[in-house]
Amino acid sequence: MGFYAKHVLPHLLDLAMRNEEQARLRAEWIPRARGDVLEVGIGSGLNLPFYTREVRRIYGVDPSLELQRMARKRAESVPFEVEFFAQSAEASIPLADSSTDTAVVTWSLCSMANASQALLEMQRILKPEGRLLFLEHGCAPDSNVAAWQDRITPVWRHIAGGCTLNRKMDELIAQAGFRITELTTGYMRGPRPMTFMYKGFAQRA
């Protein structure tokens, strides 16, 4: 891992992910998590202030030690325990099968080399009645925007930590064996190739 990816990119990501529109979506969706929570791609912990007392414990997965350092600092002010795993979400997560109530993934599936494998791991760890809560940007339905996403993605991935703009997130989640139970889509404010959102819940099929 180079100097940029290890030391510079984590701070840029933390800054970029703190915009007003993303904070609004976090405030709308994250409070709906319950029980023992697996957050995949916890990053710098920007979701942590939005969880409620309905949460008992959070297991946060992220490969970046620098982002985890920021998340640990934010975890000091929340009323529940947070345990961190410094690893890729595609690798085996050290949690038992059917052991968590909610899996949360926000703006993270776009940058995983093998997002399907990460989703299978979330499915393994979720209880049968548990829910996957997702907030992800991805492929837009407008052909002109989607064409720009295809053009930009090869360069964008190099400067944005592997972020891929043109993944169809609902299809990706369904193909991993989830049944989507609630889905809202639409653009956030900002450049359209980067802001088409998939928001919702899914359960093990």
N, C-alpha and C positions, 0 to 999 in steps of 0.2 A: 504494500500500500504506500503510495507516494505522499509527499509532504502536503500537497493540496488536499487530497482525499482524507488524510488523517487529521490535519490540524486546521485547515481553512474551511473546507466544505461544511463540517458540522456547525460552525458558527453562522455561515451563510444560510444553511437550512433552518436553523433556529430562528433567525431574523425573518426569513421569507415566510415561514409558517405562522407568524404572529400577526397576520393582517386582519383587518376588521371583519371581512367577510368569512374567513375561516373561523374566527372566534365566535361569530354568530351561529355558524353551523355546529360547532362544538357545544355551545350552550343549548342548542335545540335538541341534539341527539344523545350526547354522552350521558346526561342524567337518566337515561332510560336503561342503563346497564344495572345489573343486579347480582348480588351474591359474590362468589369467587370469580374473578375476572382474569382472563388471559388477554393482555394487550400485545399484539404483534406489531412490531415497528413502533415501540413506545417513544423512540427518538429522545428529545430533550424534555419529555414529560409535559408537553403543553396541554394534554387532555386532563391531567391530574386534578386541577382545580375544579373541573366540571362534574366529577363523580360525586354522588350523594352518599348519605349514610346508609343507603340500601346496599352499598358495597361493603363486603367484609375484608377482602384482601385482593391485591392486584399482583399478578405475575407479569412483569414487563420484559419483553424480548427485543433486543436490538444488538447488532454486531459492533456498533461504534462505541468505544470506550469513552470518547470525548462527549458524545451526546448523553451517554449514561451518567457521566459526571454531572451534567446539567440537570438531568432528571432526578438524580439522588438529592440534589439541593432543593428542587421543587417538592420532592416527596416529604421533606421535613415538616411541611405545614399542612399535611392532609391527615384526617382522623382515622385512617386505616393503614394497615401494614402493606408495604410495597416490597416485593422481592424481585431482584433483577437477574436476568440471564443474558450474559454477554455472548451472543451467538447469532448465527443466521436463523431465520424462521424456517428455512427449508430443512435444516438439520433436526434431528430428534430432540424435542423439548423434554426436559426431565420432569414431566408431570404424568400422573397415571391416566389411563383411559377413563373417559366419562367422569372427569373430576371437576370440571368448572361449569359455571352457570351461564356465563357470557364470554364470548370472544369478541374483541374489538380490534378493528383494523381501519386506520384512517390515513389516507394519502401515503400508502405504503406498498400496496400490491403493484403499483406502477413501476417500482424500482427493484423488485425482486427478480433475480435471474430465472427462478423457477417458482412462480407464484402458485401454480397448480399444486406443487408439492407442499408449499406452506399451507394452503387451504386444506389439504388432506390431513396435515398435522393438527390444524385447528379442529377439524371434524373429529379426529380421534380423541381429543382431550375434552371436547364438549359433552355434557350429559345429553341423553337422548331428547330431553325436553328443553335443552339449552338453546341459546340464540346467538347467531353471529350478527353483530352490529357493524355495518360498513359505511364509510364515507370515502369515496374514491373518485378521482377524476379519470376520464378515459375517452374512448372514441366517441366523437359527436355524430348525431344522426344526419346533419347537414353535409351533403357531399362535398361542398367547397371547403368547409372547415376540416372535414376528415382528410381531404387531399393535402391541406397544409400540415395537418398532424403527421401524415406519412412523410412529407418532405422534411419537416423540422426534426423529427425524432432522432435520426442518426447523429446529428450534431448535439441536440439537446441532451441526449443520454450522457455524453462525455462531460458536459459542464454541470449537470444536475444530479450527479450521483446515481446514474443508471435509470433515471426517470423516463418511462416510455409513455408517449402521449396517446397512442392509438389502440390500446387494449379495450375490448368490449367487456366491461367488468361484470355485467349480469351474466353473460355467457360463460365467462371464466369461473364464476362462483357456481353456476349450475352444473358445469361440466365436472367440477370437483365433488359432486354428489350432494350438494345443498339444494333445498327447495326454498326459493325466495318467497317470503310471506308478505313482504311490504317493500315497495320500490317507488322512489320519487327521483325523477331526473330533471335536469335543467342547467342552465349556465349560471355560474357565479359572475359577479362583476369582474372585469379584467379581459385580457386577450382570449378570444374564443378557443384557440387551439389548446390552451392550458386550463380551461375552466368549465368543461362540461362535466357535471357531477352525477354520480350514481349514489343514492342514499337509501339505506333501508335495513331490513332484517332478513335473515335466512335461518333455516333449521336443517338438521340432518334429514336427508330424504329417506 
